[in-house]
Amino acid sequence: MNCICPGVVDTNMTKPFMKTEKDVEFMNNKHPIGRIGRPIEVANAALYFASDESYGPQVQF
């Protein structure tokens, strides 16, 4: 079984929480990659897990 659990992703739903540069910097500093996620990154993860390429590798974070 696979699961995609992104942190904060830059969407219309999260924009109200990132009105200032200070807000964006705060959110960026909370993520291991140093920035909030992008919707395309979540979509690409979903596509990968839905593909035949995902058969085999099992990763747990």
Backbone torsions as a table, in degrees:
resi	resn	phi	psi	omega
1	MET	NA	138.3	179.1
2	ASN	-119.4	153.5	-178.4
3	CYS	-144.8	138.8	176.0
4	ILE	-110.7	118.6	-178.0
5	CYS	-128.0	77.7	-178.9
6	PRO	-71.9	157.8	171.9
7	GLY	-81.0	-138.0	178.9
8	VAL	-72.1	131.4	179.2
9	VAL	-120.6	140.3	-178.1
10	ASP	-71.3	95.0	179.3
11	THR	-135.8	173.4	176.0
12	ASN	-60.1	-28.9	-178.8
13	MET	-70.9	-31.0	-178.0
14	THR	-96.4	-14.5	-178.0
15	LYS	-55.6	-38.7	179.1
16	PRO	-60.8	-21.8	-179.9
17	PHE	-89.3	-4.0	-177.7
18	MET	-129.8	58.2	-176.5
19	LYS	-79.7	-30.5	-177.5
20	THR	-115.8	164.6	177.3
21	GLU	-62.5	-33.1	178.1
22	LYS	-65.0	-39.8	176.8
23	ASP	-62.4	-45.3	-179.9
24	VAL	-63.4	-43.9	179.4
25	GLU	-61.9	-41.1	177.9
26	PHE	-59.4	-48.7	179.9
27	MET	-64.2	-42.9	179.8
28	ASN	-59.6	-39.6	-178.2
29	ASN	-71.0	-14.3	179.4
30	LYS	-86.9	-7.4	-176.1
31	HIS	-108.3	138.1	-179.6
32	PRO	-57.8	-29.8	-179.3
33	ILE	-86.9	-1.1	174.7
34	GLY	82.3	12.5	178.5
35	ARG	-161.3	162.7	176.0
36	ILE	-75.7	160.9	-177.7
37	GLY	-77.1	164.7	176.5
38	ARG	-112.2	144.7	-179.6
39	PRO	-54.2	-37.2	-178.5
40	ILE	-63.4	-30.4	179.1
41	GLU	-68.2	-39.5	176.6
42	VAL	-67.7	-42.2	178.7
43	ALA	-61.5	-42.5	179.7
44	ASN	-64.4	-37.4	176.7
45	ALA	-63.4	-43.8	179.0
46	ALA	-62.6	-43.2	178.3
47	LEU	-62.4	-40.7	179.2
48	TYR	-61.3	-49.7	-177.8
49	PHE	-66.8	-24.0	177.7
50	ALA	-83.8	-10.0	-175.8
51	SER	-92.8	166.4	175.5
52	ASP	-67.7	-21.1	-179.4
53	GLU	-64.1	-23.8	-176.4
54	SER	-82.4	-6.4	179.1
55	TYR	-66.8	124.7	176.6
56	GLY	113.2	-67.7	-174.7
57	PRO	-65.9	131.6	176.9
58	GLN	-124.3	118.8	-177.5
59	VAL	-124.5	137.6	176.0
60	GLN	-126.8	131.5	179.2
61	PHE	-106.9	NA	NA
